[in-house]
Amino acid sequence: MGRAGLAWATALLLAALAAQAAAVGDFDPYRVLGVGRSCSQADIKKAYKRLAREWHPDKNKDPGAEDKFIQISKAYEILSNEEKRANFDRYGDVGESQGYSQHQHRQFHHFHEGFYFDESFFHFPFNSERRDTSDEKYLLHFSHYVNEIMPDSFKKPYLIKITSDWCFSCIHIEPVWKEVAQELEALGVGIGVVHAGYERRLAHHLGAHSTPSILGLINGKITFFHNAVVRENLWQFVENLLPGNLVEKITDKNYIRFLSNWKKENKPHVLLFDHMPVVPLLYKLTAFAYRDYLSFGYVYVGLRGTEELSSQYNINVYTPTMMIFKENIDKPADVVQAREMKKQLIDDFLSQNKFLMVARLTNQKLFQELCPVKKTHRQRKHCVVLLTGEGEKFSEAYEAFLTFAVANTKDTLKFVHIYNDRQPDFADTLLMDDEKYRGKSAVVILERRNTAGKVAYKTLEEAWQGSKEDNFILLDLLDQLRTDPGLLSSETVLADLNDELAPMFLIRWLYSTLDYISDCWDSVFHSNWREMMPLLSLLFSALFILFGTVIVQAFSDSSDTRDSPPSEKAETAAKTEKNNTSFSKESNRIPKKGFVEVTELTGINYTSNLVRLRPGHMNVVLILSNSTKTALLQKFALEVYTFTGSSSLHFSFLSLDKHREWLEYLLEFAQDAAPIPNQYDKHFLERDYTGYVLALNGHKKYFCLFKPHKSGDEAGTLGSCEDYESSLHTEGRGKSCSPRSRSVKNKLHKLSFWMERLLEGSLQRFYIPSWPALD
């Protein structure tokens, strides 16, 4: 009976092990993602994205969300790889042992749970389901690291831990890590955790080949932590990641020099008053985050030599204080005091004071931040720019402009200034080399229209001297601009600004070299041979190239000459002359930057390009003749180039010589666009429609009309939304002019303004019952 019972128990044990092994091995990625075996990669990717969003541990608080998310990730890893998918379809396995240790651990885990073993009895908390879940919100994935963490490391440092299951040392450092992570995160340090078992690719990318590993990430650069994992060492490690010159020590002797540097650095200056002998880490992290906008100084109020500074600004020595100074160093522009300076309080305070009252445009990035692009006609933001020079000669005009700016700054209005000699292209484009502004200051009101540099602007008619009359004129223009955006009647394209404060190339190269040497030196003493492989590979590659060059030079035939024979030289000269001739012939072509795909509207493509045009799409058609085709197409491409990014706009041209009847039939529905009696062509028989532009909506059966710009008319093209009858009477009384007497170039002047109004939907629409046939 005893032997029978033992055999029965053994059979039960083997059956349980077999069932458990079958359960573990029965992993079907198709079932996990909910797709069929014949599904495409697009279906797999779509299912993965949907399930990943639903089961991500940060969003789904279900206890089993983490395991479910891991299964989803593993299933996608298998099915998104054609080789692994083929292996699974054939053999039911992916053919690799990546998850072997995890399967074995889970198999053992489920088995001993079935037999009521309590792992806490052995004090081995390896089961990820029972371990501390504080690391879950810090878990990093490869794409998240590359797309978000790496760019964000230029704003704040990151402390990252590499961990895994079945790691005794990982468990040992977990209490210290948890405490330090909470403290540093409150100060603004980014925290990340990489599970080497699930994110092997990311761990390898970071250079972590053992667990646990701790590393720091700042400015895209990785630094490994090599000391004992205690609180003080981790804090010191994070502090050492930061540059050493972020915060300057300020006393009574140097505070005036520090605050007076606002003009040279083009930044507001921040003074931090605290009773700590060393600069707190919170202030250093803040200085790193705002280093591109602000300069920071620290005043230790308990130190001798700071009494004058504290008394001048009435500082409470028992309360941390933060002051921001802009153009006026005698009085702070803003102040905040708090017994406990929190990161959120500091961020709110500094984000409102990042720029000077009249900042100098020193680079394109600053220009884009201070003068953002107009998004809609309701979100207009204007910049008032003082174009001036350096030195005492221009100081009076600048001070008057600064006083005006302080009194009139608003959320929709920014005041900036620029030095003409440092940004000559910018100044010449806006002032158009007008002699009356030479050697003087000028004021321009502008609005950025797109990221390609297009702006609408208006320049004050007289040079800016800062008089009461100048202030009154500028204030009156700004008041008019609130109700009449069309006041900015001129437009141009500005080139990108020069970066005035960027270091020279040689200095940048020197800094990069020093950083690389420092990394190599650190690698020699702290890194293993695997981490040294890139350096060794680079070294041996350089030696190999040098050795190969010497060998080739040594065995080269000295009798060979690289000079071409006379016949080849003559042939080359002939080719060069030919190329120059062809270049001069092609020089009148549309420039590459302004290239626009314009197709001719003919009877073949008429149905697809107009009659059956998709809803919401429009075809912008230029009317031209054979004699004006080249010139009009060039100007048309330059005017509409900035609108080619819209997928709903198509561009065509229509030959007036072939389809005049179709055009005249269409214009009959535009009653106020009746033909002008005195506009005749060279035969004095037919009217000249060259330069007209039609925006055709094939689905809704309407069109908008653009008439050619009349030479010398500063009012510009009115478009079909204006009263054409008045223009007819005016033109009827004027002198007649032939097309040759009027510049073809000016026919499409300000077509881009008309295009903007077309996109805004403010043009008049002319409806027709049906589209006529194009014969």
PyMOL commands that set and color helices and strands:
alter all, ss='L'
color gray80, all
select helices_A, chain A and resi 2-25+29-33+41-55+65-79+82-91+100-114+119-121+133-138+142-152+168-187+200-206+231-241+255-260+262-265+281-289+307-312+343-351+364-370+392-408+424-431+435-437+468-483+485-487+505-526+529-555+566-586+606-611+629-643+660-667+671-673+719-721+724-733+744-748+751-760
alter helices_A, ss='H'
color red, helices_A
select strands_A, chain A and resi 158-163+190-195+213-218+221-224+247-249+269-274+295-300+321-325+334-337+359-360+382-388+413-419+442-448+454-459+490-493+599-600+618-624+649-655+693-697+702-706+766-767
alter strands_A, ss='S'
color yellow, strands_A
deselect
rebuild
show_as cartoon
